Amino acid sequence: MYNLEHYLREVSGLDEVTLQPAAGAHGELTGVMCIKAYFEDKGEGAQRTEFLIPSAAHGTNPATAAMAGFKAVTLKEAANGNIDLEELKKKVGPQTAGMMITNPSTLGILEPKMREIAEILHGVGAQLYMDGANMNAISGIVQPGDYGIDVMHFNLHKTFSVPHGGGGPGAGPIAVRKHLAPFLPKPRIKKNADGTFAFDYDRPKSVGKVRSFFGNFGALVMAYIYMTQLGREGVRRMSQYAVLSANYIRVMLRDYYHVHHDRTNAHECVFTDLKQDKENGVHTLDIAKRLIDYGIHPMTIYFPLPQNTGGHGAMMVEPTETESKESIDYFIECMKKIAQECKDNPELVKSAPHTTPVKKVDEKTASTNPQLYCPMCLG
Ligand SMILES: Cc1ncc(COP(=O)(O)O)c(C=O)c1O
């Protein structure tokens, strides 16, 4: 665990790490609690009431700010999907405790102005929190600490062990700059002069324990093994493959599906159903269900939310570094076939899936009045 903390310090470029939080959202809450404790310690607790959150942020970001007792203030993105610095300057002030920024964003776009953003926040004494759930795009390439962030979390279950969609359990360690370190959860792991290890409970400013033992220990072990196997150069290659794969998919499918922000993307690309809806009345959900017929687990759908994708249902594709060229090509081929089916036989797509024991359900009734069956025997 001591070594894993060291690896994560290296990847983040920050000073101290705790492994306790059990998921990304839990890491967010722990990080924002540290920021709150920091301001209380400085005597600015009553003044710092707001957290700035871009509108395309993952839902956990505003939820975290609210749970930690802050008002979540929404920042609209610029037309190209990046942070709008003018909008930021308008909303930031002495009441701002911090900003949560996801880089690359949930739109799969890298934020090129991180340093300027950090300067604007630090100029009013606020803190910059980075949601590092998408670190599989930049790990080993850039250390977020270099561009001015004060605290970040990792989603180890996405980046360093079971790439996105593994189904948990998760691990959401956070890394902080020195001034926030006294507030980290306790105990901390320390290495004694004789090389032995101990827990350090003597942390009077700590926000306390946030999870039993060290969070989901098994997930931490997996991440440790993954990073040890990859090594420094392997971690960089992991990010390069994840980014290359996502860009390959965007370019190969851009003539078939509308791409929301058709520009070089990071580890994921976002398509929408604009074309299929307009021409054939086929929607994102139908396309996702049809993928099941081809043996593919559908991508994340309707996130980013329609309000961030021009009102059209999103299909967010994140191949990660682990998919082979063959499996990516198979996915592309299936998506092309489905685009053709939408034109030739839209009903086939709208009534998918056809090959599963349970066919298309009425989503609304399924959630308001579920009839639950044993998946093994359907009884
Ligand atoms: C950008 C972003 N932030 C936060 C989270 C929350 O992570 P978790 O589901 O581990 O709580 C996710 C999860 O996918 C995410 O994509």
The ligand as an SDF file (V2000), in Angstrom:
LIG
                    3D

 16 16  0  0  0  0  0  0  0  0999 V2000
  -16.0180   11.5770  -14.6270 C   0  0  0  0  0  0  0  0  0  0  0  0
  -16.4800   10.6940  -13.5070 C   0  0  0  0  0  0  0  0  0  0  0  0
  -16.4790   11.1700  -12.2480 N   0  0  0  0  0  0  0  0  0  0  0  0
  -16.8610   10.4070  -11.2100 C   0  0  0  0  0  0  0  0  0  0  0  0
  -17.2790    9.1030  -11.3940 C   0  0  0  0  0  0  0  0  0  0  0  0
  -17.7610    8.3350  -10.2010 C   0  0  0  0  0  0  0  0  0  0  0  0
  -17.0140    7.2130   -9.9390 O   0  0  0  0  0  0  0  0  0  0  0  0
  -17.6340    5.9880   -9.1230 P   0  0  0  0  0  0  0  0  0  0  0  0
  -18.6970    5.4010   -9.9800 O   0  0  0  0  0  0  0  0  0  0  0  0
  -16.4950    5.0800   -8.8600 O   0  0  0  0  0  0  0  0  0  0  0  0
  -18.1980    6.5460   -7.8430 O   0  0  0  0  0  0  0  0  0  0  0  0
  -17.2930    8.5570  -12.6920 C   0  0  0  0  0  0  0  0  0  0  0  0
  -17.7340    7.1640  -12.9410 C   0  0  0  0  0  0  0  0  0  0  0  0
  -17.7980    6.6780  -14.0160 O   0  0  0  0  0  0  0  0  0  0  0  0
  -16.8840    9.3670  -13.7790 C   0  0  0  0  0  0  0  0  0  0  0  0
  -16.8810    8.9160  -15.0340 O   0  0  0  0  0  0  0  0  0  0  0  0
  1  2  1  0
  2  3  1  0
  2 15  2  0
  3  4  2  0
  4  5  1  0
  5  6  1  0
  5 12  2  0
  6  7  1  0
  7  8  1  0
  8  9  2  0
  8 10  1  0
  8 11  1  0
 12 13  1  0
 12 15  1  0
 13 14  2  0
 15 16  1  0
M  END
$$$$
